Amino acid sequence: MQSSSLSRRMQLAQRRIVVGISGASGAIYGVRLLKLLRQAEVESHLVMSRSAQVTLAQETGLRIADVQALADVFYPNTDIGAAISSGSFRVDGMVIAPCSIKTLSEVATGCTGSLLSRAADVMLKERRRLVLMVRETPLHAGHIRSMGAVTDAGAIVYPPVPAFYSQPASIEEMVDHTLGRVLDLFDIETDTVRRWSGTAAATAIPD
């Protein structure tokens, strides 16, 4: 009985993040996110849309199996009965990186036709953190209304806008800085963020 109780406490203590990858451009964000979570010893649960698999091959040259291997658990997008489709499955939250407008729209309306959007809907109903790295431009009024709707429901819309003050020397540094800021929202430290400490000209104000 004591062993069972200890195992239960250890399970609850394990941090878990659901990672969704949709078909929007920017598959590298999802791939790097999985790597950063592994480095931070956070358990990752991955679900990818069919369009994401096409984008992945086009943009990175990686195979689906390569990305699946980065996650602790992988679910097919058609598996509506997966653990992450239920609010009773304990997770810290979910990041969709990148998030397509189609996926955003499904989450905004609650019309969830896949595990990807269903898992996101679960985050909202359970009041867990949901971060949508919406990747689309330019935006029309319908897109903006959908962003407003998910924000009202409790999600965080986080377009992957690069921070040039960090003076990234490569695409990977740029991506990692953005993802580091995303993981800040979950209090997960990655050491990939060059944190702003003020301008060099700033001086202390005397008492």
TIMIVO-544758 format. One record per atom (N, C-alpha, C): residue in one letter; y negated, z negated, x. Coordinates in Angstrom, 1 decimal, decimal comma. Each point is the difference from the previous one (the first is absolute). Layout:
BEGIN
a / Y / Z / X
...
//
This chain:
BEGIN
m / 1,2 / 0,0 / 0,8
m / -1,2 / 0,0 / -0,8
m / -1,3 / 0,0 / 0,9
q / 0,0 / -0,8 / 1,0
q / -1,1 / -0,1 / 0,9
q / -0,2 / 1,3 / 0,7
s / 1,1 / 0,7 / 0,4
s / -0,1 / 1,3 / 0,7
s / -0,6 / 1,0 / -0,9
s / 0,4 / 0,0 / -1,3
s / -0,5 / 0,9 / -1,0
s / -1,5 / -0,2 / -0,2
s / -0,4 / -1,3 / -0,1
s / -1,4 / -0,3 / -0,2
s / -0,8 / 0,5 / 1,2
l / 0,5 / -0,2 / 1,2
l / -0,8 / 0,4 / 1,2
l / -0,1 / 1,5 / 0,0
s / 1,1 / 0,7 / -0,3
s / -0,1 / 1,5 / -0,1
s / -1,0 / 0,5 / -1,0
r / -0,1 / -0,7 / -1,1
r / -1,0 / 0,3 / -1,0
r / -1,4 / -0,1 / 0,5
r / -0,2 / -1,2 / 0,7
r / -1,4 / -0,2 / 0,5
r / -0,4 / 1,0 / 1,1
m / 1,0 / 0,4 / 0,8
m / -0,2 / 1,0 / 1,0
m / -0,4 / 1,3 / -0,6
q / 0,7 / 0,4 / -1,1
q / -0,2 / 1,2 / -0,7
q / -1,4 / 0,1 / -0,6
l / -0,5 / -1,2 / -0,5
l / -1,3 / 0,0 / -0,6
l / -1,1 / 0,0 / 1,1
a / 0,4 / -0,5 / 1,2
a / -1,0 / 0,0 / 1,1
a / -0,2 / 1,3 / 0,6
q / 1,0 / 0,9 / -0,1
q / -0,1 / 1,3 / 0,6
q / -1,0 / 0,9 / -0,7
r / -1,0 / 0,5 / 0,8
r / -1,0 / 0,8 / -0,6
r / 0,5 / 1,4 / -0,2
r / -0,3 / 0,6 / -1,2
r / 0,4 / 1,3 / -0,4
r / -1,1 / 0,8 / -0,5
i / -0,1 / 1,2 / 0,5
i / -1,0 / 1,0 / -0,5
i / 0,7 / 1,3 / -0,5
v / -0,3 / 0,4 / -1,1
v / 0,5 / 1,3 / -0,5
v / -0,9 / 1,1 / 0,5
v / 0,6 / 1,0 / 0,6
v / -0,8 / 1,2 / 0,5
v / 0,4 / 1,2 / -0,8
g / -1,0 / 0,6 / -0,6
g / 0,1 / 1,2 / -0,8
g / -0,6 / 1,2 / 0,8
i / 0,7 / 1,1 / 0,1
i / -0,6 / 1,2 / 0,6
i / 0,1 / 1,1 / -1,0
s / -1,2 / 0,5 / -0,4
s / -0,1 / 1,1 / -1,0
s / -0,2 / 1,3 / 0,7
g / -0,2 / 1,1 / -0,8
g / -0,1 / 1,3 / 0,6
g / -1,3 / 0,4 / 0,5
a / -1,0 / -0,9 / 0,0
a / -1,3 / 0,4 / 0,5
a / 0,0 / 0,2 / 1,5
s / -0,9 / 0,7 / 0,5
s / -0,1 / 0,2 / 1,5
s / -0,3 / -1,4 / 0,6
g / 0,6 / -0,2 / 1,2
g / -0,2 / -1,2 / 0,7
g / 1,3 / -0,8 / 0,1
a / 1,1 / 0,6 / 0,1
a / 1,3 / -0,6 / 0,0
a / 0,1 / -1,0 / 1,2
i / -0,8 / 0,3 / 1,1
i / 0,0 / -0,8 / 1,2
i / -0,4 / -1,5 / -0,4
y / -0,8 / -0,2 / -1,0
y / -0,4 / -1,3 / -0,4
y / 1,2 / -0,8 / -0,4
g / 0,9 / 0,5 / -0,8
g / 1,2 / -0,7 / -0,4
g / 0,9 / -0,2 / 1,1
v / 0,2 / 1,0 / 0,9
v / 0,9 / -0,2 / 1,1
v / -0,5 / -1,1 / 0,9
r / -1,2 / 0,0 / 0,4
r / -0,6 / -1,0 / 0,9
r / 0,0 / -1,4 / -0,7
l / -0,2 / 0,0 / -1,3
l / 0,0 / -1,3 / -0,7
l / 1,4 / -0,7 / 0,2
l / 1,0 / 0,8 / -0,2
l / 1,4 / -0,5 / 0,1
l / 0,2 / -0,6 / 1,5
k / -0,5 / 0,7 / 1,0
k / 0,1 / -0,4 / 1,3
k / -0,7 / -1,3 / 0,3
l / -1,2 / -0,1 / -0,6
l / -0,9 / -1,2 / 0,2
l / 0,7 / -1,2 / -0,7
l / 0,5 / 0,2 / -1,1
l / 0,7 / -1,1 / -0,8
l / 1,2 / -0,5 / 0,8
r / 0,7 / 0,9 / 0,6
r / 1,2 / -0,4 / 0,8
r / -0,5 / -0,8 / 1,2
q / -1,0 / 0,4 / 0,7
q / -0,6 / -0,7 / 1,1
q / -0,4 / -1,4 / -0,4
a / -0,6 / -0,1 / -1,2
a / -0,5 / -1,3 / -0,5
a / 1,2 / -0,8 / -0,7
e / 1,2 / 0,5 / 0,1
e / 1,2 / -0,7 / -0,6
e / -0,2 / -0,3 / -1,5
v / -0,5 / 1,0 / -0,7
v / -0,2 / 0,0 / -1,4
v / 1,1 / 1,0 / -0,6
e / 0,7 / -0,5 / -0,9
e / 1,1 / 0,8 / -0,7
e / -0,7 / 1,1 / -0,8
s / 0,5 / 1,2 / 0,2
s / -0,6 / 1,2 / -0,7
s / 1,0 / 0,6 / -1,0
h / -0,5 / 0,3 / -1,2
h / 0,8 / 0,7 / -1,0
h / -0,7 / 1,3 / -0,3
l / 0,7 / 1,1 / 0,3
l / -0,6 / 1,3 / -0,1
l / 0,5 / 0,9 / -1,2
v / -1,0 / 0,6 / -0,6
v / 0,3 / 1,0 / -1,0
v / -0,9 / 1,2 / 0,2
m / 0,6 / 1,2 / 0,0
m / -0,7 / 1,3 / 0,2
m / 0,1 / 0,9 / -1,1
s / -1,0 / 0,7 / -0,4
s / 0,1 / 1,1 / -1,0
s / 0,6 / 1,2 / 0,6
r / 0,5 / 0,9 / -0,8
r / 0,5 / 1,3 / 0,5
r / -1,0 / 0,8 / 0,7
s / -1,2 / 0,0 / -0,5
s / -1,1 / 0,7 / 0,7
s / -0,3 / -0,6 / 1,3
a / 0,1 / -1,3 / 0,2
a / -0,2 / -0,6 / 1,3
a / 0,9 / 0,5 / 1,0
q / 1,3 / 0,3 / -0,4
q / 0,9 / 0,5 / 1,0
q / -0,4 / 1,4 / 0,5
v / -0,6 / 0,8 / -0,9
v / -0,5 / 1,3 / 0,4
v / -1,1 / -0,2 / 1,0
t / -1,0 / -0,8 / -0,4
t / -1,2 / -0,2 / 0,9
t / 0,4 / -0,6 / 1,4
l / 1,0 / -0,9 / -0,1
l / 0,5 / -0,6 / 1,3
l / 0,5 / 1,0 / 1,0
a / 0,8 / 1,0 / -0,5
a / 0,5 / 1,0 / 0,9
a / -1,1 / 0,9 / 0,5
q / -1,0 / 0,3 / -0,9
q / -1,1 / 0,9 / 0,3
q / -0,9 / -0,6 / 1,1
e / -0,3 / -1,3 / -0,2
e / -1,1 / -0,6 / 0,8
e / 0,5 / -0,7 / 1,3
t / 1,3 / -0,5 / -0,1
t / 0,4 / -0,8 / 1,2
t / 1,3 / 0,6 / 0,7
g / 0,7 / 0,8 / -0,7
g / 1,2 / 0,5 / 0,6
g / 1,2 / -1,0 / -0,1
l / -0,3 / -1,1 / -0,6
l / 1,1 / -1,0 / -0,2
l / 0,9 / 0,3 / -1,1
r / 1,2 / -0,4 / 0,1
r / 1,0 / 0,1 / -1,1
r / -0,1 / -1,3 / -0,9
i / 0,5 / 0,2 / -1,2
i / 0,0 / -1,1 / -0,9
i / 0,7 / -1,2 / 0,6
a / 1,2 / 0,3 / 0,6
a / 0,8 / -1,1 / 0,6
a / -0,8 / -0,7 / 1,1
d / -0,8 / 0,7 / 0,7
d / -0,8 / -0,7 / 1,0
d / -0,9 / -1,1 / -0,5
v / -0,6 / 0,3 / -1,2
v / -0,9 / -0,9 / -0,6
v / 0,7 / -1,1 / -0,7
q / 1,1 / 0,3 / -0,7
q / 0,9 / -1,0 / -0,6
q / 0,4 / -1,0 / 1,0
a / 0,3 / 0,4 / 1,2
a / 0,5 / -0,9 / 1,1
a / -1,1 / -1,0 / 0,4
l / -1,2 / 0,2 / -0,3
l / -1,1 / -0,9 / 0,4
l / -0,1 / -1,1 / -1,0
a / 0,5 / 0,2 / -1,2
a / -0,1 / -1,1 / -1,1
a / 1,2 / -0,9 / 0,0
d / -0,2 / -1,2 / -0,5
d / 1,2 / -0,9 / -0,1
d / 0,8 / 0,4 / -1,2
v / -0,6 / 0,5 / -1,1
v / 0,7 / 0,4 / -1,2
v / -0,7 / 1,3 / -0,5
f / 0,9 / 0,9 / -0,4
f / -0,6 / 1,3 / -0,5
f / 0,6 / 0,2 / -1,4
y / -0,9 / 0,5 / -0,9
y / 0,5 / 0,3 / -1,4
y / -0,4 / 1,4 / -0,4
p / 0,9 / 0,7 / -0,6
p / -0,3 / 1,4 / -0,5
p / -1,1 / -0,2 / -1,1
n / -0,8 / 1,0 / -0,1
n / -1,1 / -0,1 / -1,0
n / 0,5 / 0,1 / -1,5
t / 1,2 / 0,4 / -0,1
t / 0,6 / 0,1 / -1,4
t / 0,7 / -1,3 / -0,4
d / 0,1 / -1,0 / 0,9
d / 0,8 / -1,2 / -0,2
d / -0,9 / -1,0 / -0,8
i / -0,2 / 0,2 / -1,3
i / -0,8 / -0,8 / -0,8
i / 0,5 / -1,4 / -0,1
g / 1,3 / -0,2 / 0,3
g / 0,6 / -1,3 / 0,0
g / 0,0 / -0,8 / 1,3
a / -0,8 / 0,5 / 0,9
a / -0,1 / -0,6 / 1,4
a / -0,6 / -1,4 / -0,1
a / 0,2 / -0,8 / 1,0
a / -0,5 / -1,4 / 0,0
a / -1,5 / 0,0 / -0,1
i / -0,7 / 1,0 / 0,6
i / -1,5 / 0,0 / 0,0
i / -0,6 / 0,4 / -1,4
s / 0,9 / 0,4 / -0,9
s / -0,5 / 0,3 / -1,4
s / -0,1 / -1,2 / -0,9
s / 0,4 / -1,1 / 0,6
s / -0,1 / -1,3 / -0,8
s / -0,9 / -1,0 / 0,6
g / -0,8 / -0,6 / -0,9
g / -0,9 / -1,1 / 0,5
g / 0,7 / -1,2 / 0,5
s / 1,3 / -0,1 / -0,3
s / 0,7 / -1,2 / 0,4
s / 0,4 / 0,1 / 1,5
f / -0,1 / 1,2 / 0,6
f / 0,3 / 0,2 / 1,4
f / -1,3 / -0,4 / 0,7
r / 0,1 / -1,0 / 0,9
r / -1,2 / -0,6 / 0,7
r / -0,5 / 0,9 / 1,1
v / -1,2 / 0,5 / 0,0
v / -0,6 / 0,7 / 1,1
v / -1,5 / -0,5 / 0,1
d / -0,6 / 0,3 / 1,1
d / -1,4 / -0,4 / 0,2
d / -0,9 / 1,1 / -0,5
g / 0,4 / 1,2 / -0,2
g / -0,8 / 1,0 / -0,5
g / 0,5 / 1,4 / 0,3
m / -0,8 / 1,0 / -0,2
m / 0,4 / 1,4 / 0,2
m / -1,2 / 0,8 / 0,6
v / 0,3 / 0,9 / 0,9
v / -1,0 / 1,0 / 0,5
v / 0,6 / 1,4 / -0,3
i / -0,8 / 0,9 / -0,6
i / 0,4 / 1,4 / -0,1
i / -0,8 / 0,7 / 0,9
a / 0,6 / 0,6 / 1,1
a / -0,7 / 0,6 / 1,1
a / 0,7 / 1,3 / 0,4
p / -0,5 / 1,1 / -0,3
p / -1,3 / 0,2 / -0,8
p / 0,4 / 0,0 / -1,5
c / -1,1 / -0,1 / -0,8
c / 0,2 / 0,0 / -1,5
c / -0,6 / 1,3 / -0,5
s / 0,8 / 0,8 / -0,7
s / -0,5 / 1,2 / -0,6
s / -0,7 / -0,3 / -1,3
i / -0,8 / 1,0 / -0,5
i / -0,7 / -0,2 / -1,3
i / 1,0 / -0,1 / -1,1
k / 1,2 / 0,7 / 0,1
k / 1,0 / -0,1 / -1,0
k / 0,5 / -1,4 / -0,1
t / 0,3 / -0,6 / 1,1
t / 0,5 / -1,4 / 0,0
t / -1,1 / -0,9 / -0,5
l / -1,2 / 0,2 / 0,5
l / -1,1 / -0,8 / -0,5
l / -0,2 / 0,0 / -1,5
s / 0,2 / 1,2 / -0,6
s / -0,2 / 0,2 / -1,4
s / 1,1 / -0,7 / -0,8
e / 1,2 / 0,0 / 0,5
e / 1,1 / -0,6 / -0,6
e / -0,2 / -1,6 / 0,0
v / -0,5 / -0,5 / 1,1
v / -0,2 / -1,4 / 0,0
v / -1,2 / -0,4 / -0,9
a / -1,0 / 0,9 / 0,0
a / -1,2 / -0,3 / -0,8
a / 0,3 / 0,0 / -1,5
t / 1,0 / 0,8 / -0,4
t / 0,3 / 0,0 / -1,5
t / 1,2 / -0,8 / -0,4
g / 0,7 / -0,5 / 1,0
g / 1,2 / -0,8 / -0,3
g / 1,2 / 0,9 / -0,4
c / -0,2 / 1,3 / 0,1
c / 1,1 / 0,9 / -0,3
c / 0,8 / 0,3 / 1,2
t / 1,0 / -0,8 / 0,3
t / 0,7 / 0,0 / 1,2
t / 1,3 / 0,7 / -0,1
g / 0,1 / 1,2 / 0,6
g / 1,2 / 0,8 / -0,2
g / 0,9 / 0,1 / 1,2
s / -0,3 / -0,9 / 1,0
s / 0,8 / 0,0 / 1,2
s / 0,0 / -1,4 / 0,6
l / 0,9 / -0,3 / 0,9
l / 0,0 / -1,3 / 0,6
l / -1,3 / -0,3 / 0,8
l / -0,6 / 1,0 / 0,6
l / -1,2 / -0,2 / 0,8
l / -1,1 / -0,6 / -0,9
s / -0,3 / 0,7 / -1,1
s / -1,0 / -0,5 / -0,9
s / 0,4 / -1,3 / -0,8
r / 1,3 / -0,1 / -0,3
r / 0,5 / -1,2 / -0,7
r / -0,2 / -1,2 / 0,9
a / 0,3 / 0,1 / 1,3
a / -0,1 / -1,1 / 0,9
a / -1,5 / -0,4 / 0,1
a / -0,9 / 1,0 / 0,0
a / -1,4 / -0,3 / 0,1
a / -0,5 / -0,8 / -1,3
d / 0,6 / 0,5 / -1,1
d / -0,4 / -0,7 / -1,3
d / 0,5 / -1,4 / 0,0
v / 1,2 / -0,3 / 0,6
v / 0,5 / -1,3 / 0,1
v / -1,0 / -0,9 / 0,7
m / -0,5 / 0,5 / 1,1
m / -1,0 / -0,8 / 0,8
m / -1,2 / -0,4 / -0,9
l / -0,5 / 0,9 / -0,8
l / -1,1 / -0,3 / -0,8
l / 0,3 / -1,1 / -1,1
k / 1,2 / 0,2 / -0,6
k / 0,3 / -0,9 / -1,1
k / 0,4 / -1,4 / 0,5
e / 0,4 / -0,1 / 1,3
e / 0,4 / -1,3 / 0,6
e / -1,2 / -0,5 / 0,7
r / -1,1 / 0,7 / 0,0
r / -1,3 / -0,5 / 0,7
r / 0,3 / -0,1 / 1,5
r / 0,7 / 1,0 / 0,6
r / 0,2 / 0,1 / 1,4
r / -0,9 / 1,0 / 0,6
r / -0,2 / 0,0 / 1,3
r / -0,9 / 0,9 / 0,6
r / 0,6 / 1,4 / 0,0
l / -0,8 / 1,0 / -0,4
l / 0,3 / 1,4 / 0,0
l / -1,1 / 0,7 / 0,7
v / 0,3 / 0,7 / 1,1
v / -1,0 / 0,8 / 0,7
v / 0,4 / 1,5 / -0,1
l / -0,9 / 0,8 / -0,5
l / 0,2 / 1,4 / -0,2
l / -0,9 / 0,8 / 1,0
m / 0,6 / 0,6 / 1,0
m / -0,7 / 0,8 / 1,0
m / -0,2 / 1,4 / -0,6
v / -0,9 / 0,1 / -0,9
v / -0,2 / 1,3 / -0,7
v / -0,5 / 1,1 / 0,9
r / 0,7 / 1,1 / 0,1
r / -0,4 / 1,0 / 0,9
r / -0,2 / 1,3 / -0,8
e / -1,3 / 0,2 / -0,3
e / -0,4 / 1,3 / -0,7
e / -1,5 / 0,1 / 0,2
t / -0,5 / 1,3 / 0,1
t / -1,4 / 0,2 / 0,1
t / -0,2 / 1,5 / -0,3
p / -1,1 / 0,4 / -0,6
p / -1,0 / -0,8 / -0,7
p / 0,6 / -0,6 / -1,3
l / -0,7 / -0,9 / -0,6
l / 0,5 / -0,7 / -1,2
l / -0,7 / 0,4 / -1,2
h / 0,7 / 0,2 / -1,1
h / -0,7 / 0,3 / -1,3
h / 0,0 / -1,3 / -0,8
a / -0,7 / 0,1 / -1,1
a / -0,2 / -1,2 / -0,8
a / 1,3 / -0,7 / -0,5
g / 1,0 / 0,8 / -0,3
g / 1,3 / -0,5 / -0,4
g / 0,7 / -0,9 / 1,1
h / -0,1 / 0,5 / 1,3
h / 0,5 / -0,8 / 1,1
h / -0,7 / -1,3 / 0,1
i / -1,3 / 0,1 / -0,1
i / -0,8 / -1,3 / 0,1
i / 0,2 / -1,0 / -1,1
r / 0,2 / 0,6 / -1,2
r / 0,4 / -0,9 / -1,1
r / 1,3 / -0,7 / 0,2
s / 1,0 / 0,8 / 0,6
s / 1,3 / -0,6 / 0,3
s / -0,1 / -1,1 / 1,0
m / -0,9 / 0,2 / 1,0
m / -0,2 / -1,0 / 1,0
m / -0,6 / -1,3 / -0,6
g / -0,9 / 0,2 / -0,9
g / -0,6 / -1,1 / -0,7
g / 1,0 / -0,7 / -0,9
a / 0,9 / 0,7 / -0,6
a / 1,0 / -0,6 / -0,9
a / 1,0 / -0,9 / 0,8
v / 0,4 / 0,5 / 1,2
v / 1,0 / -0,8 / 0,8
v / -0,7 / -1,2 / 0,6
t / -1,3 / 0,2 / 0,4
t / -0,8 / -1,1 / 0,5
t / -0,2 / -1,1 / -1,0
d / -0,3 / 0,4 / -1,3
d / -0,1 / -1,0 / -1,1
d / 1,3 / -0,7 / -0,2
a / 1,1 / 0,7 / 0,3
a / 1,4 / -0,7 / -0,3
a / 0,4 / -0,9 / 1,2
g / -0,8 / 0,1 / 1,1
g / 0,3 / -0,9 / 1,1
g / 0,4 / 0,6 / 1,3
a / 0,1 / 1,3 / 0,0
a / 0,3 / 0,7 / 1,3
a / -1,2 / 0,2 / 0,9
i / 0,3 / 0,3 / 1,3
i / -1,1 / 0,3 / 0,9
i / 0,2 / 1,4 / 0,4
v / -1,1 / 0,8 / -0,2
v / 0,0 / 1,4 / 0,4
v / -0,5 / 0,1 / 1,4
y / 0,8 / 0,4 / 0,9
y / -0,4 / 0,0 / 1,5
y / 0,2 / 1,4 / 0,5
p / -0,9 / 0,9 / -0,1
p / 0,1 / 1,4 / 0,6
p / 0,1 / -0,2 / 1,5
p / 0,8 / 0,8 / 0,6
p / 0,2 / -0,1 / 1,5
p / -1,2 / 0,6 / 0,7
v / -1,2 / -0,6 / -0,1
v / -1,2 / 0,5 / 0,7
v / 0,0 / -0,6 / 1,4
p / -0,1 / 0,8 / 1,0
p / 0,0 / -0,5 / 1,4
p / -1,2 / -0,8 / 0,4
a / 0,2 / -1,0 / 0,8
a / -1,2 / -0,8 / 0,5
a / -0,3 / 0,5 / 1,4
f / -1,1 / 0,6 / 0,2
f / -0,3 / 0,6 / 1,3
f / -0,7 / -1,0 / 0,9
y / -0,4 / -1,2 / -0,5
y / -0,6 / -1,0 / 0,9
y / 1,1 / -0,5 / 1,0
s / 1,3 / 0,2 / -0,4
s / 1,0 / -0,5 / 0,9
s / 0,3 / 1,0 / 1,1
q / -0,7 / 1,1 / 0,0
q / 0,1 / 1,1 / 1,0
q / 1,5 / 0,3 / 0,3
p / 0,7 / 0,5 / -1,0
p / 1,4 / 0,3 / 0,2
p / 0,2 / 1,2 / 1,0
a / 1,0 / -0,2 / 0,9
a / 0,2 / 1,0 / 1,0
a / 1,1 / 1,0 / -0,4
s / 0,7 / -0,3 / -1,2
s / 1,0 / 0,9 / -0,5
s / 0,1 / -0,1 / -1,5
i / 0,8 / 0,9 / -0,6
i / 0,2 / -0,1 / -1,4
i / 0,8 / -1,3 / -0,3
e / 1,0 / -0,3 / 0,8
e / 0,8 / -1,2 / -0,2
e / -0,9 / -1,2 / 0,0
e / -1,0 / -0,1 / 0,9
e / -0,9 / -1,2 / 0,0
e / -0,8 / -0,1 / -1,3
m / -0,4 / 1,2 / -0,4
m / -0,8 / 0,0 / -1,3
m / 0,8 / -0,4 / -1,1
v / 1,3 / 0,5 / -0,1
v / 0,9 / -0,4 / -1,1
v / 0,3 / -1,5 / 0,1
d / 0,3 / -0,5 / 1,2
d / 0,4 / -1,4 / 0,1
d / -1,1 / -0,9 / -0,3
h / -1,3 / 0,4 / 0,3
h / -1,1 / -0,9 / -0,4
h / -0,1 / -0,1 / -1,5
t / 0,1 / 1,1 / -0,7
t / -0,1 / 0,0 / -1,4
t / 1,1 / -0,8 / -0,6
l / 1,2 / 0,1 / 0,5
l / 1,2 / -0,7 / -0,6
l / -0,1 / -1,5 / 0,4
g / -0,6 / -0,3 / 1,1
g / -0,2 / -1,4 / 0,4
g / -1,0 / -0,7 / -1,0
r / -1,0 / 0,8 / -0,5
r / -0,9 / -0,6 / -1,0
r / 0,6 / -0,1 / -1,3
v / 0,9 / 0,9 / -0,3
v / 0,8 / -0,1 / -1,3
v / 0,9 / -1,3 / 0,1
l / 0,7 / -0,2 / 1,1
l / 0,8 / -1,2 / 0,1
l / -0,8 / -1,3 / 0,1
d / -1,2 / 0,1 / 0,4
d / -0,9 / -1,2 / -0,1
d / -0,1 / -0,5 / -1,5
l / 0,1 / 0,9 / -0,9
l / 0,0 / -0,4 / -1,4
l / 1,2 / -0,8 / -0,4
f / 1,0 / 0,0 / 0,8
f / 1,2 / -0,8 / -0,3
f / 0,2 / -1,1 / 1,1
d / -1,1 / -0,2 / 0,8
d / 0,0 / -1,0 / 1,0
d / 1,2 / 0,2 / 1,0
i / 0,2 / 1,3 / 0,3
i / 1,0 / 0,4 / 1,0
i / -0,8 / 0,5 / 1,3
e / 0,2 / -0,7 / 1,1
e / -0,7 / 0,4 / 1,2
e / 0,8 / 1,0 / 0,8
t / -0,7 / 1,1 / 0,5
t / 0,7 / 1,0 / 0,7
t / -0,5 / 0,3 / 1,3
d / -1,2 / -0,5 / 0,4
d / -0,6 / 0,2 / 1,3
d / -0,4 / 1,5 / 0,1
t / -0,2 / 0,7 / -1,1
t / -0,4 / 1,4 / 0,1
t / -1,5 / 0,2 / -0,4
v / -0,6 / -1,1 / -0,4
v / -1,4 / 0,1 / -0,5
v / -1,0 / -0,5 / 1,1
r / -0,9 / 0,9 / 0,3
r / -1,1 / -0,3 / 0,9
r / -1,1 / -0,7 / -0,8
r / -0,1 / -1,3 / 0,0
r / -0,8 / -0,7 / -1,0
r / -1,5 / 0,0 / 0,5
w / -0,8 / 0,2 / -1,0
w / -1,5 / 0,1 / 0,2
w / -0,5 / -1,4 / 0,3
s / -0,7 / -0,2 / 1,1
s / -0,6 / -1,3 / 0,3
s / -1,5 / 0,1 / 0,1
g / -0,6 / 1,1 / -0,5
g / -1,5 / 0,1 / 0,1
g / -0,4 / 1,0 / 1,1
t / -1,2 / 0,4 / 0,0
t / -0,5 / 1,0 / 1,0
t / -0,2 / -0,7 / 1,3
a / 0,0 / 0,8 / 1,1
a / -0,2 / -0,6 / 1,3
a / -1,4 / -0,6 / 0,2
a / -0,9 / 0,5 / -0,9
a / -1,4 / -0,5 / 0,1
a / -0,2 / -1,3 / -0,7
a / 1,0 / -0,4 / -0,8
a / -0,2 / -1,2 / -0,8
a / -0,1 / -1,3 / 0,9
t / -0,9 / -0,8 / -0,3
t / -0,2 / -1,3 / 0,8
t / 0,0 / -1,2 / -1,0
a / 0,4 / -1,1 / 0,6
a / 0,1 / -1,2 / -0,8
a / -1,3 / -0,5 / -0,4
i / -0,2 / -0,4 / -1,3
i / -1,2 / -0,6 / -0,5
i / -0,1 / -1,5 / 0,4
p / -1,0 / -0,4 / 0,7
p / -0,1 / -1,5 / 0,3
p / -0,2 / -0,8 / -1,2
d / 0,5 / -1,2 / 0,1
d / -0,2 / -1,0 / -1,1
d / -1,5 / -0,3 / -0,2
//
